[in-house]
């Protein structure tokens, strides 16, 4: 992971391994006025599908920001840091309430974070179609 830039769909093994470790991440969305909204989240990275996923409640501000961007989706970034190591994934986010997509996101969350997410009947998934991967470590 010494490189600063990666192909998000075929990262090198150290970059992918870092994303398999259990780390709290941040999600940055854009408010209507263009200012950044940064919140802590759990993120899963699926380079084969070209996606990063964040599970959340449909009433959250992050969901509202993504939905406000329109059908093309909103520009977002997710990031994790561990000492001098860091990794960022950037792309276009869309919100899905499709039960299969939400279940896949929950499964991946449980795998990465070693625990089942709490029950949430209003859960949705923010799927980030990856365009860029950056990192150092």
N, C-alpha and C positions, 0 to 999 in steps of 0.2 A: 504494500500500500504506500510505497514511497512516492508514487506519482501524485500529482495534484488533480489530474483529470482522468476519468475512467469512461468507458462505454457503459452506460447503465444497463444494457442488455447482455453484456458479457464482461463483467468485472473480473479483475484478477482475484486469485484465491484469498490473499490477505484482506482485501477490501470486503469480500463476501463474508469471510470469517468474522470480521469486526461487526458486521450487521447481524450475525447470528448470536453474538454475545448479548446478554441481558443489560440493556442501557435504557434509561429514560431519555426521551428525545424531545425536540420542540417542533411544532408546526407553525409556519408563518403563512398567514393568509393576508389578503389586502381588504381593508375596509373600503366603503364606497368613495371616501375622500382620497384613497390611495395610500393612506398610512398603514404601516404594518401592524398586525395583531399576532402576537407570539404567545403560544400556550404550550405547557408540557403535555405530552401524549406518549402512548406506546405506538410504535411503528413496526410493520413487517415489510420486508423487501423480497420481491419475487422477480428476479431478473428474467426468468424464462417467459413470464407474462408481460414483462416491461412495466410492472406496477409496484408501487408502495401502497400500503393500506393502513388506515387509521379507523378504528371503531369508535363511535361516539353516539350521543343522543341527537335526534333530529331537531331538538330545540336549542342546540348550542350555537354560540356566535360563529364558530368556525364553519358550521354548516350554512348558516345564513350568508356568510361572506362568499362561500363557493357558489351557492345558488344565485346570489345577486350578480355574479359574473355572467350569467346567461348559459345557454345550452352548449356553448363552446367550452365551458368550464373556466375555473379561475386559476391563475398562476400562483403556485405555492412552492414552498421548500420545507423539507424535513431535515433535521440535523441532530447528530449525537456527538458527544465529546467525552473523552476519557483521558485526562491529563493532556499530553501533547498530541494524542491521536484524535482526529475528527473526521467526520464523513457527512456530506450533504447530498441529498437527492432533490432535484428540481424537476418540475413538470406541470402539467395541467390537470387540475383536480375536478372530479365530478362526484356527486353524491348518489348512492344507490340504496334503495330499501328492498331490493330483490332478495328474497329469503336465501337463495343459494349463494349469492355473493356475500351476504352478511355472514352466513354460516362458514364460508371459506375464510373470511377475515377473522372470525372468532377462533377457528381451528388454528390458524397460523399464529394468532396472538397467544393462545394457550401453549403452543409449541415453543415460541421464543421466550415468553415471560414465565413459563413453568407454572402457570395457574390458569384456571378457567376465568374468563371475564365474568363479572357479576351479572345477574339477570337484569335485563333492560328491555322492556317491551317496545320502547321507542328507539331501539338501536338502528343505526344506519352505518354504512361504510363510506368513507371518503377514499376513493380510488384515485391515485395519482399516476397518470400516464407519463412515464419517465422520459425526460429529454436530456438530462445532464446529471453526471455524478462527479463529485469532487471529494477530495480527501487528502489526508496526510497522516503518516504514522509509521 
